[in-house]
Amino acid sequence: MLGLSAEFKTKFVDLLGPAEAENLFKAMEADSKKAFRVNSLKASQNVAYSTSQPVPYIPSAYYGNINGQDPEWVSGTVYSQDPAAMFPAFVTKVHPGEKVLDLCAAPGGKSTALGQALDGQGLLVANEINGGRAAILRENLERWGLANALILNEDSQRLAQHFPSFFDRILVDAPCSGEGMFRKDPDAIAYWSQAYVLKCAQRQKEILAEAVKMLTPGGILVYSTCTFSPEEDEEIVAWLVENYGFEILPADLPDTEKISLGRPEWGGGLADLAKTLRFWPQDGLGEGQFVAILKKPGEKAAVKAKKPKKREKGRLCQRPTPTERSLIKEIISQFNLPQNLQDWEKRVCVSNGHVFIPAYTGDLTGLKVISNGLELGLLKKKRFEPGHHLAEVLGTIAQTRVIDLDQPAYQKYLHGETVKVVSNLKGFVLVSSRGLIFSFGKLTGQQVLKNFYPKGLRQFVKGVTND
Ligand SMILES: C[S@@+](CC[C@H](N)C(=O)[O-])C[C@H]1O[C@@H](n2cnc3c(N)ncnc32)[C@H](O)[C@@H]1O
């Protein structure tokens, strides 16, 4: 038994009527639905999981459980996600080349989908206010093979000062009272009260007020929560319409019993609230979710990034010396490069030995940057060592310098051991298992594969998310 409070039950009996409320309470007692998305950016999407039960509407998404030790997860070929939580990024309808902000991004389920839709062109800014969660966000985005993401650990107010009217699309997947997560996370039940719902609603308005400033006129704001309370859903959307003149857009999904609509009567009678989406556990698609698509008034105008001052520019991007450049090239040129990295020599920067290709070249002064673009690797004394992020990005196209490990060798490698292999290759190679690239390694003359799987990730192998 979940132990729903009397206050919660009374509230939802009043809202839904006794019969429908009983359906909701019953569904909350059932097992949660598990699903995963397959990463269309990766060269091999050959996953060993069953794909016989697709999630409706979402491309390459299937019901089923995944294991965080499997090469599918470790190589960023799949992401474990609640099926209903796949919809906010899907209905954001990102196009390659756009500037997209995921304002409340960690652990990154929705950011992986937004970045994937950009297909290597344009910019994804993924922001998370909590430092520990921002670090996990970085791991998940790197694993996904995204080279064009700027990851920030900021508060929405400070972000808004840097990016006025800048983004074409913004997703605000807001912190909420989490009623839709009750069956996955019983702690959320203990935490729930009507006072907490109202506190969350206030925080959502504060975050959204900053998001509005960062959206270009005519831009798209997608607002989502994983909660059912109208104070955090329809009422918030009605507030956006009333205070900022947003237009509510339809999601354009074919009718289905598995997706319900927003309730105009729960948001002051605004008829267009019926264009918003509600996912209830009793509808059988996934956990609880609310999604609204909103268009900001005005015509789109091209907005350029704030240029860094000359002094800052030099600090942000120092070009490698000719010697450093040839050390980097010697390694990089051994691998096939995806289209968006062909011109890496023109864009490469060095900062404290870190060699990277920035996703964003505008002014970032004063912002907490977790990572900017693609980290190619590290310059050490007279050598260049390619980084893990690069291995994940190289996994997006076919490669020839690859050592594929069988299951026992793969397990050893994940735990940081060296493994013996039979190969004529020497030096840096990509390492895969079941054909899924997940790391760099270095082959010595003795056919020993030295381990380059990052130490921090070795502990995180079990850390599969399901947000
Ligand atoms: C619902 S979760 C986001 C889940 C995420 N979108 C995903 O799909 O993986 C909300 C996140 O917002 C963060 N958050 C809370 N207040 C914030 C703020 N003012 N600005 C940015 N993020 C915030 C929380 O730490 C939490 O990680």
The ligand as an SDF file (V2000), in Angstrom:
LIG
                    3D

 27 29  0  0  0  0  0  0  0  0999 V2000
   11.9830   17.3980  -13.0960 C   0  0  0  0  0  0  0  0  0  0  0  0
   13.6700   17.5890  -12.8330 S   0  0  0  0  0  0  0  0  0  0  0  0
   14.3110   17.6320  -14.4380 C   0  0  0  0  0  0  0  0  0  0  0  0
   14.4100   16.3060  -15.1410 C   0  0  0  0  0  0  0  0  0  0  0  0
   15.1140   16.4410  -16.4620 C   0  0  0  0  0  0  0  0  0  0  0  0
   14.4850   17.4200  -17.3180 N   0  0  0  0  0  0  0  0  0  0  0  0
   15.2360   15.1300  -17.2160 C   0  0  0  0  0  0  0  0  0  0  0  0
   14.4580   14.8860  -18.1360 O   0  0  0  0  0  0  0  0  0  0  0  0
   16.1270   14.3490  -16.9070 O   0  0  0  0  0  0  0  0  0  0  0  0
   13.8040   19.2540  -12.3550 C   0  0  0  0  0  0  0  0  0  0  0  0
   15.2420   19.7280  -12.1770 C   0  0  0  0  0  0  0  0  0  0  0  0
   15.2170   21.1350  -12.0010 O   0  0  0  0  0  0  0  0  0  0  0  0
   16.2490   21.4930  -11.1220 C   0  0  0  0  0  0  0  0  0  0  0  0
   15.9520   22.8730  -10.6550 N   0  0  0  0  0  0  0  0  0  0  0  0
   15.2890   23.2830   -9.5640 C   0  0  0  0  0  0  0  0  0  0  0  0
   15.2300   24.6300   -9.5230 N   0  0  0  0  0  0  0  0  0  0  0  0
   15.8650   25.0870  -10.6180 C   0  0  0  0  0  0  0  0  0  0  0  0
   16.1630   26.3830  -11.1400 C   0  0  0  0  0  0  0  0  0  0  0  0
   15.7730   27.4780  -10.5110 N   0  0  0  0  0  0  0  0  0  0  0  0
   16.8590   26.4600  -12.2810 N   0  0  0  0  0  0  0  0  0  0  0  0
   17.2670   25.3460  -12.9350 C   0  0  0  0  0  0  0  0  0  0  0  0
   17.0280   24.0850  -12.4950 N   0  0  0  0  0  0  0  0  0  0  0  0
   16.3290   23.9650  -11.3510 C   0  0  0  0  0  0  0  0  0  0  0  0
   16.2250   20.3930  -10.0820 C   0  0  0  0  0  0  0  0  0  0  0  0
   17.4540   20.3060   -9.3920 O   0  0  0  0  0  0  0  0  0  0  0  0
   15.9490   19.1700  -10.9450 C   0  0  0  0  0  0  0  0  0  0  0  0
   17.1510   18.5640  -11.3500 O   0  0  0  0  0  0  0  0  0  0  0  0
  1  2  1  0
  2  3  1  0
  2 10  1  0
  3  4  1  0
  4  5  1  0
  5  6  1  0
  5  7  1  0
  7  8  2  0
  7  9  1  0
 10 11  1  0
 11 12  1  0
 11 26  1  0
 12 13  1  0
 13 14  1  0
 13 24  1  0
 14 15  1  0
 14 23  1  0
 15 16  2  0
 16 17  1  0
 17 18  1  0
 17 23  2  0
 18 19  1  0
 18 20  2  0
 20 21  1  0
 21 22  2  0
 22 23  1  0
 24 25  1  0
 24 26  1  0
 26 27  1  0
M  CHG  2   2   1   9  -1
M  END
$$$$
